[in-house]
Amino acid sequence: MILEKSYRKTVYACYIGYITQGIVNNLAPLLFITFINSGWATLGTVTLLTTLNFATQLAVDLLSVCFVDKIGYRKCIVAAHICCFFGLVGMAVLPYVLPSPFAGLLVSVILYAVGGGLLEVLVSPIVEACPSDNKAGAMSLLHSFYCWGVVGVIALSTIWLWAFGRESWRLLCVIWAVIPLANAFFFTRVPINSLTSEGEGMSIGGLFKTKIFWIFTLLMFAAGASELAMAQWASAFAESALGVEKAVGDLAGPCVFAVLMGLARTVYAKAGHKIKLKSFILISGLLCLASYLAASLCPIPAVALIGCGVCGFSVGIMWPGVFSIASASLPKGGTALFAFLALAGDLGCTGGPTLVGLVSSAAGDDLRIGLLAASVFPIIMAVGIFFLGRSEKRDVTENS
């Protein structure tokens, strides 16, 4: 993958940007028990922090269409990192400053969620706009760094809290906050291109009138749902399948899932030029379906857990792959295209785990039944990719 030397630092900054998003999405859940033991929240109210995080990111995804191109990529990406910095530091400080500790947590979550939402909208188009001979590979490698961020924050934070005690969590938050602060400065120095020249990008109405855009939107929803329906429940599934304690479940569930997802993205980035992207996504969709069926139907716990891990590998290419195909098919889509695709993906990230939870609850808290219901998402992905070619040939000529 050849990249112009002057833009390599831009891509490195984007890698750190996705590591930052991995931090802000996964650090607080590791501290939920600490917040509950401190009397700041209950088991019921602490889940509001996760809901608020993703709801805020969804709102930012939608609103960003109106202001990113007007303000500019650089100012927005720097502001995103600053929000993440203040949100992480605020989590360690605001509960001790505001009258209500839980209110301090809520304010902190909103701050870093605004940053996380902007990162999701901006990082991919910034890399897409960098000159490269392998756009799909560059996008896949970029998204692998979100996985490494997840693995890093789970593994290193678990080790830190074990070594220094749970009372050291405030310092841990401040240490993680150094990463977005440093990267904010980094982004003030690197060159940044725009996907389209001013006035050349498709309007929102133009996107909405393009049939193929809606296919990409559906694919992004399915990608997000396929990934998070398993990832969100991986720890609980590991505990129920193997009967292990939570610390081991966190490592055997979401950590292994993230490692294999990152591995899939890295492999495609290095060898993807030998494989057609649509074919790879189609195969991944079928493999994802098989992994859901293994996890939900196999009576052997070890095989079911392997299915969980294989799911991580199978979903790896879905999100960045759809981004790459959409950008190539709608080259004038610009920031609006990436923003709406991110919105659809986040809706999938919310809907997938919710479906698993609701179905599992209705089935007497049987998580396997919930995962079986979620197998509909990789089916949608595989069928959508299969039929994409026909719509692409018909639409792209008219709208590119």
Secondary structure as the mmCIF struct_conf table of DSSP 4:
data_model
#
loop_
_struct_conf.conf_type_id
_struct_conf.id
_struct_conf.beg_label_comp_id
_struct_conf.beg_label_asym_id
_struct_conf.beg_label_seq_id
_struct_conf.end_label_comp_id
_struct_conf.end_label_asym_id
_struct_conf.end_label_seq_id
STRN STRN1 LEU A 3 LEU A 3
HELX_RH_3T_P HELX_RH_3T_P1 LYS A 5 TYR A 7
HELX_RH_AL_P HELX_RH_AL_P1 ARG A 8 LEU A 30
TURN_TY1_P TURN_TY1_P1 LEU A 31 LEU A 31
HELX_RH_AL_P HELX_RH_AL_P2 PHE A 32 ASN A 37
TURN_TY1_P TURN_TY1_P2 SER A 38 GLY A 39
BEND BEND1 TRP A 40 TRP A 40
HELX_RH_AL_P HELX_RH_AL_P3 LEU A 43 ILE A 71
HELX_RH_AL_P HELX_RH_AL_P4 TYR A 73 VAL A 97
BEND BEND2 LEU A 98 SER A 100
HELX_RH_AL_P HELX_RH_AL_P5 PRO A 101 GLU A 128
TURN_TY1_P TURN_TY1_P3 ALA A 129 ALA A 129
BEND BEND3 CYS A 130 CYS A 130
STRN STRN2 SER A 132 SER A 132
BEND BEND4 ASP A 133 ASP A 133
HELX_RH_AL_P HELX_RH_AL_P6 LYS A 135 PHE A 164
HELX_RH_3T_P HELX_RH_3T_P2 ARG A 166 SER A 168
HELX_RH_AL_P HELX_RH_AL_P7 TRP A 169 PHE A 187
TURN_TY1_P TURN_TY1_P4 THR A 188 ARG A 189
BEND BEND5 VAL A 190 VAL A 190
BEND BEND6 LEU A 195 THR A 196
TURN_TY1_P TURN_TY1_P5 GLU A 198 GLU A 200
BEND BEND7 GLY A 201 GLY A 201
HELX_LH_PP_P HELX_LH_PP_P1 MET A 202 SER A 203
HELX_RH_AL_P HELX_RH_AL_P8 ILE A 204 PHE A 208
TURN_TY1_P TURN_TY1_P6 LYS A 209 LYS A 209
HELX_RH_AL_P HELX_RH_AL_P9 LYS A 211 ALA A 231
TURN_TY1_P TURN_TY1_P7 GLN A 232 TRP A 233
HELX_RH_AL_P HELX_RH_AL_P10 ALA A 234 LEU A 242
HELX_RH_AL_P HELX_RH_AL_P11 LYS A 246 ASP A 250
HELX_RH_PI_P HELX_RH_PI_P1 LEU A 251 CYS A 255
HELX_RH_AL_P HELX_RH_AL_P12 VAL A 256 ALA A 271
HELX_RH_3T_P HELX_RH_3T_P3 GLY A 272 LYS A 274
BEND BEND8 ILE A 275 ILE A 275
HELX_RH_AL_P HELX_RH_AL_P13 LEU A 277 LEU A 297
BEND BEND9 PRO A 299 PRO A 299
HELX_RH_AL_P HELX_RH_AL_P14 PRO A 301 VAL A 315
TURN_TY1_P TURN_TY1_P8 GLY A 316 ILE A 317
HELX_RH_AL_P HELX_RH_AL_P15 MET A 318 SER A 329
TURN_TY1_P TURN_TY1_P9 PRO A 331 LYS A 332
HELX_RH_AL_P HELX_RH_AL_P16 GLY A 334 ALA A 362
TURN_TY1_P TURN_TY1_P10 ALA A 363 GLY A 364
BEND BEND10 ASP A 365 ASP A 365
HELX_RH_AL_P HELX_RH_AL_P17 LEU A 367 ALA A 374
TURN_TY1_P TURN_TY1_P11 SER A 375 SER A 375
HELX_RH_AL_P HELX_RH_AL_P18 VAL A 376 ASN A 399
#
